């Protein structure tokens, strides 16, 4: 008699209907991902964060 777990591993076909094992996003997650004002806030936040990092890195060499 063959071990069932070994058999399942050898017959695994990725991207098949049986292989779907992802979590579906909640309604709140879908809303946040598609809500344009929130995306703009995140865009501004991350751009300011990058700008701060760049200014810190470039400002160090301007004194010499």
Buried (B, 14 or more C-beta within 10 A) or exposed (E): EEEEEEEEEEEEEEEEEEEEEEEEEEEEEEEEEEEEEEEEEEEEEEEEEEEEEEEEEEEEEEEE
